Amino acid sequence: MAVGMSSPRPARTTAVRAAAEEPAGPAAGPDAIGAGLDPDDLPDGLVVADERGHVICFNTAAARITATPRADAIGRPLEAVLPLEDLKGKRWWPLTDPYGGLATRNGQPERNLLLPGGREVLVSARYVREHPTGPVRRVVVCLRGTEARRRTERSHAELIATVAHELRSPLTSVKGFTATLLAKWERFTDDQKRLMLETVDADAGRVTRLIAELLDISRIDSGRLELRRQPVDISAAVARHIQALITGGQAAERFLVRTRGPLPDLWADPDKVDQVLGNLLENAVRHGEGTVTIEIAPAPAPGADDETGTAVTVSDEGPGIPEESMSRVFTRFWRGSKRGGTGLGLYIVKGIVEAHGGTITVDRGPGGGAEFRFILPVSMPAYLV
């Protein structure tokens, strides 16, 4: 199955250009191709064939990917060295016919092909001509393993499985209660109806939040997370979240806020900042223990010596995060405990902070629990500077 051409990488482009422009030397190996560039330094497989279709370059990565020694490849026909087939079992070289096909073609986009034994490999090709419709002087083939793609596919599959699992429970509840109410409305008292409707409302809220998380992940992964920067009072935002948690049943004495000022004016997306604060505080309350301490203070902006930022630190006194898990805290599906959740919240938090040009870290707090610290640069609009 054909896929779109991948984004070019500098190393590959340089190698292909060198292979295209250099005259053929002795069919010996990497030194025969390129000016000052050793094809063995490339992370991808590089195979170059001359105007007769014989291999004149076969780098180390190509030997590893194809399990063919370089000595067995140099000087042999390209079709024999790379006996590729598509996923339908058709042989790729007769199908594409680089030397005898249309004179206007300049290559083949990256696609998934099979080597003998069914090993999958990503293949793209470039046909090098002296002039646009002239004969092919070089065929430059790039080979890549499929491990990275498989990891991405597994991540997507895991995301779909997580979403399906998280949606099933609330949707089953919503469907069950609404069906019961519609079928037996007259049999229930007003209090019973109210309880069931409140449950439906809470489960619908869970579904809404999950869909919002998925949209955020999509925007973060594609670099399309939009920020609407406005002046943000970070202290007021923290106080607002703490009051919401107290209203929800948490004890007021469980929260301690320390502010070291004066704080610089902060320009950020207030909704996104609320999302970050809400996630960190809810995690501290749900997974931590003891006092939840929030510290707000000015700090140097990430990557800028002459700009000030705002740092917010949220810590608790619980068991904390194991040292070996700290590097995975901000990855997808990481869960610090078995108390539910999708494991997507901290991944989204990191994406939001970095979209603002900030940084976020995790460490062990003074009380032994987890300590999350994020820094947002002032990011004042240029017309106000």
Residue, then its C-alpha position, 0 to 999 in steps of 0.5 A: m500500500a502506497v503512502g505519502m512521501s515523507s519529509p526530506r531529511p538533510a542527511r538523505t538529501t545531501a547523500v542523494r545529491a552527492a550520489a547524483e552529481e558525482p561521476a561513477g568511480p570504481a565499484a568498491g563502496p562508500d568512497a566511490i560516491g560523494a564528495g567528503l561524505d561517507p554514505d556509511d554515516l547515514p542512518d538510512g540505507l542508501v543504494v545507488a545503481d549506475e546507468r546499466g542498473h548495476v549497484i555502485c554504492f551500498n552503505t552499511a545501513a542498507a547491508r543491515i536492513t537487507a541482511t546482504p553483505r556489501a561485497d555481495a551487492i556491489g556490481r550486481p543488478l539492482e533488481a537482484v540485490l533488492p528483490l522487492e515486492d509490493l503487498k500484493g506480491k507483485r515484483w516492484w522493479p518490473l512494475t516501476d521500470p525506472y530505466g525503461g519507463l516514462a521519461t518524465r518520471n523522476g522517482q517513486p514516493e516512499r512506500n511499504l515493500l517486502l524483502p524476501g522472507g516477508r521483511e517490511v521496509l520503507v523504500s523511496a527512489r530517485y531517478v537522476r537524469e542529465h536533462p529532464t527527459g534524458p536517459v536515467r544515469r543513476v537510480v538512488v534508493c533510500l531504505r528505512g526500517t519500519e520500527a518507528r512506524r510500528r511504534t507510532e501505529r502501536s501508540h495510535a492503537e493504544l490511544i484508540a483502545t484507551v478511548a474506547h474503554e473510557l467511553r464505554s462506561p459513561l455511555t453505557s450509564v447514559k444509555g441505561f438511565t435514559a432508556t429506563l426513564l423513558a420506559k418507566w417515567e411514571r414509576f419513579t419519584d422526583d428524587q429518583k428521577r433527579l438522581m438518575l439525571e444527575t448521574v447522566d449529566a456527570d457521565a456526559g461531562r466525562v465524555t465531553r472532557l475525554i473528547a476535549e483531551l483527544l482534540d488537544i492531543s491532536r492539536i499538540d501532535s500536529g503543532r496546531l495548538e492555538l493560543r489566545r494570549q491575554p493578561v493572566d493573573i496567575s495568583a487569582a487563577v490558583a485561588r479560583h481552582i483551590q476554591a473549586l476543590i474546597t467547594g467539592g469537599q476538600a478541606a481548606e487547610r489542606f492547601l497552602v499558597r505561597t507567593r513571592g512577588p512582585l510577579p511580572d505581567l504574564w501574557a498567556d492563554p487563560d483557558k490553557v493556563d486554567q487547564v494546566l493548573g486544574n490538572l496539576l492540582e487535581n493530581a496532587v489532591r487525588h494521588g498525593e497526601g497531606t498538604v498541597t503547597i502551591e508556590i508562585a514566584p518570578a523566575p528567569a524565562p526559559g532560554a532567555d537571559d533578559e526576560t522574566g517569567t513566572a514559575v508555579t510549583v505544586s507539591d504534595e506530601g504523598p508517596g511521590i513518583p518512583e525515580e525510575s518513572m520520572s522520565r515517563v511522567f509526561t508521556r501518553f498513558w502514564r498513570g501514577s496509580k490505579r485510581g483511574g484516569t486516561g493517563l493523558g492529562l500530563y502529556i497535554v499539560k506539557g504540550i500546553v506549557e511548551a506551546h507557550g514557550g515554557t518548561i515543566t519538570v517533575d521532582r521529589g518535593p520537600g515533603g516527600g511527594a511529587e513536585f511539579r514546576f512549570i515556568l511561563p515566559v512573560s511573552m508580552p506582545a511586541y507592540l507593548v514592549 
